[in-house]
């Protein structure tokens, strides 16, 4: 099925790259895992678990940028420290976006036993890897597709995880 394959939409990798504005990267601070409740649209730590609370896992500090283009929406998460994204990772993000349609096609070309009609949720960029993270639209499942750079600077599919 693959309704949400990026190549099904009218945007090219260059279009996605043009949407990326590094000055608009938002830094999300570290959040300790535990019980939280939602107050005025913000998660606030709750003294104990109970009615109206939700358990949130630990969240490391990271930068986030949201790509929104018609029916396509995914986030780019970038490793950061002390309130700043590592500059070299911003460059990696640009390179990924220049290849994103091809990378998405490579990730979806891996044979599986099911067609989950998956949706690209986010791209996680760290110093060690690039992950395209997908969630299914017809089943409760999610997974990552991992890429590494080859000697020519192109990202090559490595594995699903």
N, C-alpha and C positions, 0 to 999 in steps of 0.2 A: 504494500500500500504506500508507505512513505510519503504521505500527504505533506509533511513538513520539511522535506528535503530542501535545503537552501537553493538548489538548482531549479526547483519548481517556481521560484519567485523571480520577479523581474530585476533583481539586484545582482550585480557582479561583485567579485571580491574587492575590486577597486572602489565600488560604491560603499561597501561596508567600511573600508579603510577611510574614506572621505568623511564618514559619519563620526569617526573617533576624534574627540577633542581632549587631549591630555590634560588641559587646564580644568576640565570638568570632572576629573576623577575624584570621587568622594572617598575619604578615609573612614572606615568603620573601625571603632576602637575595640580593643580586647574586651571580651565579656566572659566572666566566670560562668561555668555551667551551674545550673540549679533551678529552683522554682521561681517563676516570674508570673506577674499578672499584667494585663494590658490596661493602662490608664492613659486616656486622652491620646491614643495611638502610639504610645511608647511602652516598651516592656520595662517594668520596674521589679527589682528583686523582691520576692515575697519571703517573709521570715520562715515560713514552713509551707509544705505542699498541702493543698486542700482544694476545696470547691473554688472554681474560678482561676486556678493556677495552671500553668503549663510548664513542663520541664524543658529547658533549652540547653543544648550542649555547649561546651566551651567554644568560643569563637575567637580565633587568633585575629589580631589586628590585620587588616588588609584593605587595599584600595578596590573600588568597584566603579565600573562604568557601564551604563545601560545602553545597549543598542536597541532602538525602537524604529522599525520601518514597516508601516502597514501591519500585516499579519505576522511579521517576523519580530520576535523580541527575545534577546538573550543578554546575559551579563558577562562582563569580563572582570575576573577577579585577579588582582595582582598582589603578590607578596610585598609587604611593606614593613617598615620599622620606624619607630619614634615619629609617627605622623607623616611619613613620606614614602612614596613608592620608589623602589630602586630604579634609577634612570635607565639602566640597561634593560629592565623588564618592560618599560614603556616602548622601547625600540622593538623588543620581541613581539609585543602586542600588535604593533603596526605591521610587522612581517607576517604574523599569523593572519591578520585581517586581509592582507594582500593575497592570501592563499586559502581563505576560509571556505569558499564554496568547494574547492577541490579536496580539502581536508575532510569536510562533512561528507562528501561523496565516498571518500576512501573509508571512513568509519562505517558508513552504512552498507558498504559492499561486502562486509564480512558476513559469510553465511551463518544464519542462526536457524533454530527450529521453529521460531515464531516470528510473526510480523506484528510488532507492538505499535506501529505507527508512531515512532518516537519523535520527540521534540527536543531540539538543542536548548538546554536550560542555561548553561553558562560555560565559559571557557576559563579554566584556572591556569594561571601562568606563574610558575615559581622558578627559582634558579636551577632546578634540576629537571623540570619537565613541563610539557603543555598537555593539558587534559581537556578534551571536549566532553562535557557531562550531559547525558541525555536522560529524560524520563519518558515512560510510556504513557500513551493517552488512553489505552484500552485495558491496562493491567497495572497493578500496584508494584512497579519495579523501576529501577534506575541503574545506570552504569556509566563508566567512563571509557573513553577511547583515548589512548595515550600516543603521543607523537614525539619523535626525536628529530633533530636536524641532521641532514646528511652533509657531506663535504662541500656541497654546492650551495648550502643555505636553505634548501627546500625541506619542509617538514614531511617526514615519512611516517606512516602509520606503524606503530610498534605492536600494540596489543589492546584487547578489551579487558577491563577489570572492574 
